[in-house]
Amino acid sequence: MPKISYITKEVSFTFRGRDFRFALSRGLFSSTDIDSGTRLLLKVFSRVLDEDAAAKKPPPRYVLDAGCGIGVIGICAAAAITAAPSARQSAAPQTGGGPLVRSQDRDELARLLTMCNAEKNGIPPSVLQAHTEPLLAGEENARWDLILSNIPAKAGGPVLKDFVRRSAGLLRPGGRVIMVAVHTLAGFFREEIRAAGLDLLQEEKRERKPDAGRGAASPPANAPAGGKPAEDYGYSVFVFGGKSAAGAAVKIGPGFLVRYPFYVRSSANYKIEGIPLRLETVYGASGFDNPGGAVQAAAKLIRRAAPEKLFPPGAPALIHEPGQGFFPRWLLEFSRREGRREAPVLVLSGRNILALEAARHNTAAAASAADTALRVVPAADLALGADALLEAAGRPYHFIAAFPKLSAQSAVPKERDLLASLWDALAFLLAGGGVFTAGFGSTEAERFDRKKPAGFTRLGDIKRKGFRALSYERR
């Protein structure tokens, strides 16, 4: 497992008499301590375990941690159920072994931190598996005794509504969902549980005073309407179960937005460098309302410089952090209009799997017309994802475009320089004679250019409204 240099702090946490250590990152939710919502959920979960034990019920063996963040809930659950006397009963049909916790998050960095924290706390991969995927994704026939979730408040109303119905439909007989939500969403979830015909077994609230709440966050900006004002912001835990008609696990891959239209946030027309584009954008990913200045600058550079040099044809290409797909879609449309041969393989990479699925969806038609194979590879950054990215193409890339989130520099220890590591990754991923094009804020671009190592020649440089795009050739 690669060293995760986004770790900025470690904290202690005690659950059911066991001491844990968790690595935190300023690049993820709950960056200074274990947040209040997670603490409340684990309190209720512990009580449920005790109630089950008193009633002579076995502990849950198949547990899903939906939206795992750094892995606290899934790791504590794994420790609790493996410590139970009846945890190692007869072999489990889903795994061929003992208890299993599946931790999932849309953010690849969250998956890496969850794996790191599981190893730190002695939870083996045979017990806890971490995945970069949307809520309630999983194997085709997977069913769960327990689904735990500190639900992402900004997931979007339609996604949250689906969570209630789909989670209950993924339960084994007698299974339960335990989820914590901010008070602004409590009425919404209570109504959705009732409307779905499910059984609300327990509800527990924790109010938050205006100046209280270790690890507290701001109220969600795009949560469903209703709820309490911000000064009363707190948490509610819901325990529910029952039957639901929606019982299929979410599947990523081609056709994602067709299968799950509730993820679609908008469908609108855009224009980049004179080329009109229509894109569908999704909840749970940024950049849904415009292409952004960095993308506009990079497109301007490619169109106005020497396209045949800045976007070499006929070899694997990589677009890192493509947002919702504005740049790869524009690039293929531009290439077609220029009468040029596109890359046989186009790899889309980035931290957010929902953004990558939107980019795949918005690029798919243009890629198919160009006979270009599209591949999606979650990668926290080009350095951490380098091996998987090289494997996806089968050989070094002849063209790489990137829109790195260098604001994340503030989320890593000072000894790690994201700009320097980006150059190191390019030396590994880019073929000789290959071209790298990137869009940044102007200040970040200046710092990046100053760190250019030997072996790279600058080919182009253009500014646009506070943004700057640069292109380099690897000699």
Residue pairs with C-beta under 8 A, 6 or more apart in sequence:
1 112
1 115
1 116
1 119
2 112
2 384
4 23
4 25
4 109
4 112
4 113
4 116
4 380
4 384
5 412
5 413
5 415
5 416
6 25
6 26
6 27
6 109
6 112
6 113
6 380
6 408
6 411
6 412
7 23
7 24
7 25
7 113
7 116
7 413
8 24
8 25
8 26
8 31
8 411
8 412
8 413
9 23
9 24
9 31
9 32
10 21
10 22
10 23
10 24
11 21
11 22
11 24
11 33
11 34
12 19
12 20
12 21
13 19
13 20
13 21
13 22
13 34
13 72
13 76
14 20
15 42
15 46
15 76
15 79
15 80
16 46
16 49
16 76
16 79
16 80
16 83
18 79
18 83
20 72
20 75
20 76
20 79
20 121
21 117
21 120
21 121
22 34
22 70
22 71
22 72
22 75
22 117
22 120
22 121
23 70
23 113
23 116
23 117
23 120
24 30
24 31
24 32
24 33
24 70
25 31
25 70
25 109
25 113
25 411
25 412
26 410
26 411
26 412
27 109
27 408
27 411
27 412
28 69
28 70
28 107
28 109
28 110
28 113
29 35
29 69
29 217
30 38
30 69
30 70
30 72
30 215
31 411
32 214
32 215
33 214
33 215
34 72
34 215
35 150
35 214
35 215
35 216
35 217
36 206
36 208
36 213
36 214
36 215
36 216
36 234
36 235
37 150
37 180
37 181
37 182
37 235
38 69
38 72
38 73
38 150
38 180
38 215
40 180
40 204
40 206
40 235
40 237
41 73
41 148
41 150
41 178
41 179
41 180
41 237
42 72
42 73
42 76
43 204
44 178
44 180
44 202
44 204
44 237
44 239
45 73
45 76
45 77
45 80
45 148
45 178
46 80
48 176
48 178
48 202
48 239
49 59
49 80
49 84
52 58
52 59
53 59
53 84
58 84
58 86
58 89
59 80
59 81
59 84
59 86
59 87
59 99
60 81
60 99
60 144
60 145
60 146
60 175
61 81
61 87
61 89
61 92
61 98
61 99
61 100
61 145
62 92
62 94
62 99
62 100
62 142
62 143
62 144
62 145
62 146
62 172
63 74
63 77
63 78
63 81
63 99
63 100
63 101
63 102
63 144
63 145
63 146
63 147
63 148
64 101
64 102
64 104
64 136
64 138
64 144
64 146
64 147
64 148
64 170
65 71
65 73
65 74
65 77
65 101
65 102
65 103
65 104
65 148
65 149
66 104
66 135
66 136
66 147
66 148
66 149
66 151
66 163
66 167
67 104
67 105
67 106
67 135
67 149
67 150
67 151
67 152
68 74
68 103
68 104
68 105
68 110
68 111
68 114
68 130
69 105
69 110
69 113
69 114
69 150
70 110
70 113
70 114
70 117
71 103
71 110
71 113
71 114
71 115
71 117
71 118
71 128
71 130
72 117
73 148
73 149
73 150
74 101
74 102
74 103
74 114
74 118
74 128
74 130
74 148
75 101
75 103
75 114
75 117
75 118
75 121
75 123
75 128
77 101
77 146
77 148
78 99
78 101
78 118
78 123
78 127
78 128
79 121
79 123
81 87
81 99
81 101
82 98
82 99
82 127
87 98
87 99
88 98
88 99
91 97
91 98
92 98
92 99
92 100
94 100
94 139
94 142
94 143
97 126
98 126
98 127
99 127
100 127
100 128
100 129
101 127
101 128
101 129
102 128
102 129
102 131
102 138
102 142
103 111
103 114
103 128
103 129
103 130
103 131
104 130
104 131
104 132
104 133
104 134
104 135
104 137
104 138
105 111
105 114
105 130
105 131
105 132
105 133
106 132
106 133
106 134
106 135
106 284
106 352
106 353
106 354
107 132
107 351
107 352
107 353
108 132
108 350
108 351
108 352
108 353
108 378
108 379
108 380
108 385
109 351
109 380
110 132
111 130
111 131
111 132
111 378
112 380
112 384
114 128
114 130
115 125
115 130
118 124
118 125
118 128
118 130
131 137
132 353
132 378
133 250
133 252
133 353
134 250
134 252
134 260
134 263
134 284
134 353
134 354
134 357
135 149
135 152
135 155
135 159
135 163
135 250
136 147
136 163
136 166
136 167
136 170
136 249
136 250
137 249
137 250
137 251
137 252
138 170
138 249
138 250
139 249
140 249
140 251
142 170
142 249
143 170
143 171
143 172
143 175
144 170
144 171
144 172
144 175
145 171
145 172
145 174
145 175
145 176
146 175
146 176
146 177
146 178
147 167
147 170
147 171
147 175
147 176
147 177
147 178
147 179
148 177
148 178
148 179
149 163
149 167
149 177
149 178
149 179
149 180
150 179
150 180
151 160
151 163
151 179
151 180
151 181
151 185
152 284
153 181
153 182
153 184
153 185
153 217
153 219
153 220
153 223
154 220
154 221
154 222
154 223
154 283
154 284
155 163
155 283
155 284
156 222
156 262
156 263
156 265
156 283
156 284
157 188
157 222
157 223
157 224
158 262
158 263
158 283
159 262
159 263
159 283
159 284
160 185
160 188
160 189
160 192
160 224
161 192
161 262
162 246
162 260
162 262
163 179
164 189
164 192
164 193
164 196
164 198
164 240
165 192
165 196
165 244
165 245
165 246
166 244
166 246
166 247
166 248
166 250
167 177
167 179
167 244
168 177
168 196
168 198
168 240
168 241
168 242
168 243
168 244
168 246
169 243
169 244
169 245
169 246
169 247
169 248
170 247
170 249
171 177
171 241
174 241
175 241
176 201
176 239
176 240
176 241
177 238
177 239
177 240
177 241
178 237
178 238
178 239
179 189
179 237
179 238
180 235
180 236
180 237
180 238
181 189
181 235
181 236
181 238
182 217
182 219
182 220
182 223
182 227
182 233
182 234
182 235
182 236
183 205
183 207
183 208
183 227
183 228
183 232
183 233
183 234
183 235
183 236
184 219
184 220
184 223
184 226
184 227
184 228
184 233
185 220
185 223
185 224
185 227
185 236
186 205
186 227
186 236
187 226
187 227
188 223
188 224
188 226
188 227
189 236
189 238
190 200
190 203
190 238
193 200
193 238
193 240
194 200
196 242
196 244
197 242
197 243
197 244
198 240
198 241
198 242
198 243
198 244
199 240
199 241
199 242
200 238
200 239
200 240
201 239
201 240
201 241
202 237
202 238
202 239
203 236
203 237
203 238
203 239
204 236
204 237
205 234
205 235
205 236
205 237
206 234
206 235
206 236
207 232
207 234
208 216
208 232
208 233
208 234
208 235
210 231
213 233
213 234
216 233
218 230
218 233
219 227
219 230
219 233
222 283
228 234
250 260
251 259
252 353
252 357
252 376
254 360
254 364
254 374
256 263
256 357
256 360
256 361
257 263
257 264
257 280
257 282
257 357
257 358
257 361
263 282
263 283
263 284
263 354
263 357
264 280
264 281
264 282
264 283
265 281
265 282
265 283
265 288
266 280
266 281
266 288
266 289
267 278
267 279
267 280
267 281
268 278
268 279
268 281
268 289
269 276
269 277
269 278
270 276
270 277
270 278
270 279
270 290
270 291
270 326
271 277
272 291
272 295
272 296
272 299
272 326
272 327
272 330
273 296
273 299
273 300
273 303
273 330
273 334
275 330
275 333
275 334
275 337
277 326
277 329
277 330
277 333
279 324
279 325
279 326
279 329
279 358
279 362
280 358
280 361
280 362
281 287
281 288
281 289
281 324
281 358
282 288
282 324
282 354
282 355
282 357
282 358
283 354
284 352
284 354
285 323
285 324
285 352
285 354
285 355
285 358
286 323
286 355
287 323
287 324
287 326
287 355
288 324
291 323
291 326
291 327
291 330
292 323
292 326
292 403
292 439
293 439
293 441
293 464
293 465
293 466
293 467
294 403
294 439
294 440
294 441
294 467
294 469
295 323
295 326
295 327
295 330
295 403
295 439
296 439
296 464
296 465
296 467
297 439
297 462
297 463
297 464
297 467
297 468
297 469
298 327
298 401
298 403
298 437
298 438
298 439
298 469
299 327
299 330
299 331
299 334
300 462
300 464
300 469
301 310
301 437
301 460
301 461
301 462
301 469
301 470
301 471
302 310
302 311
302 331
302 334
302 437
302 471
303 334
304 462
305 459
305 460
305 462
305 471
306 459
306 460
307 334
307 338
307 340
308 340
309 435
309 459
309 473
310 435
310 437
310 459
310 460
310 471
311 317
311 331
311 335
311 340
311 399
311 435
311 437
312 398
312 399
312 433
312 434
312 435
313 335
313 340
313 341
313 342
313 343
314 341
314 343
314 344
314 398
315 343
315 344
315 397
315 398
315 399
315 431
315 434
316 343
316 344
316 345
316 346
316 347
316 393
316 394
316 395
316 396
316 397
316 398
316 399
317 343
317 345
317 346
317 347
317 397
317 398
317 399
317 400
317 401
318 346
318 347
318 349
318 389
318 393
318 397
318 399
318 400
318 401
318 402
318 429
319 327
319 328
319 331
319 346
319 347
319 348
319 349
319 359
319 400
319 401
319 402
320 349
320 350
320 379
320 382
320 400
320 401
320 402
320 403
320 404
321 349
321 350
321 351
321 402
321 403
321 404
321 405
322 328
322 348
322 350
322 355
322 356
322 359
322 363
322 403
323 355
323 359
323 403
324 355
324 358
324 359
324 362
325 348
325 358
325 359
325 360
325 361
325 362
325 363
326 362
327 401
327 403
328 346
328 348
328 359
328 362
328 363
329 359
329 362
329 363
329 366
331 401
332 342
332 346
332 363
332 366
332 367
332 370
332 372
333 366
335 341
335 342
335 370
336 342
336 366
336 369
336 370
342 367
342 370
342 371
342 372
343 372
343 398
343 399
344 371
344 372
344 373
345 372
345 373
345 375
345 392
345 393
345 394
346 363
346 367
346 372
346 373
346 374
346 375
347 375
347 376
347 377
347 389
347 392
347 393
347 397
348 356
348 359
348 360
348 363
348 374
348 375
348 376
348 377
349 356
349 376
349 377
349 378
349 379
349 382
349 385
349 389
350 356
350 359
350 378
350 379
351 378
351 379
351 380
351 381
351 405
353 376
353 378
356 376
356 378
357 376
359 376
360 374
360 376
363 374
364 374
367 373
367 374
375 392
375 393
377 385
377 388
377 389
377 392
378 385
379 385
379 388
379 389
381 404
381 408
381 418
381 421
381 422
381 425
382 389
382 402
382 404
382 421
382 422
382 425
382 426
382 429
383 421
383 422
383 424
383 425
386 425
386 428
386 429
389 429
390 396
390 428
390 429
395 431
396 429
396 430
396 431
396 434
397 429
397 430
397 431
397 434
398 430
398 431
398 433
398 434
398 435
399 434
399 435
399 436
399 437
400 426
400 429
400 430
400 434
400 435
400 436
400 437
401 436
401 437
401 438
402 422
402 436
402 437
402 438
402 439
403 438
403 439
403 440
404 418
404 422
404 438
404 440
406 418
406 419
406 440
406 441
406 444
406 448
408 418
409 417
409 418
409 419
412 418
417 451
419 444
419 447
419 448
419 451
420 451
422 448
423 451
423 452
423 453
423 456
426 436
426 456
426 474
427 453
427 455
427 474
430 436
430 474
431 474
432 474
432 475
433 473
433 474
433 475
434 473
434 474
435 459
435 471
435 472
435 473
435 474
436 456
436 471
436 472
436 473
436 474
437 460
437 469
437 470
437 471
437 472
438 445
438 448
438 469
438 470
438 471
439 467
439 468
439 469
440 448
440 467
440 468
440 469
440 470
441 466
441 467
441 468
442 463
442 466
442 467
442 468
445 467
445 468
445 469
445 470
446 468
448 470
449 458
449 461
449 470
452 458
452 472
455 474
455 475
456 472
456 473
456 474
456 475
457 472
457 473
457 475
458 470
458 471
458 472
459 471
459 472
459 473
460 469
460 470
460 471
461 468
461 469
461 470
461 471
462 468
462 469
